[in-house]
Amino acid sequence: MALCCLLAFWTGGNHPQMDRLFRDSGLYREKWDEVHYADGSTYGEKTLERAIQQTSEFYDPDTQPREDHETTMEQSVGTQPTQNTAYLAEKNQVLTERVETLEATLAEKQAYIEELEATVDRLEQRVEAAAPRDQDEDRDTKSASVWERTRSWLK
């Protein structure tokens, strides 16, 4: 997290650049790319997001060094929305692709459910069609003597 906060400062909150630099560092682990959140975000994405949120000032090589701390803060806060906009645009694209994938999967599963429901309906119709015959045979069997039932089994 400390490295990510430093990267946020030096890159101006540029999410893709921060991610690339972190991957090149000795701190990168496979865990960085694992999905850890319900929205499909990876551990690395959330870490960079938190680092950007916690960073109150960003390096801007175009600004003149000033002694007035409040002026520097105003400048850094003023540049933050544009840096976050690029990150949010990229995040929006990733989420859009994820939604499209999930919608396609949902459509496939819905088609499979409809197929299964049709199969269930056909099987229920077969059971209903067979049920009256079974009831008639049961009535005949109950009224028949033991000898008649035995003879019907041997046929």
Order of alpha helices (4+ residues) and beta strands (2+ residues): alpha-alpha-alpha-alpha-alpha
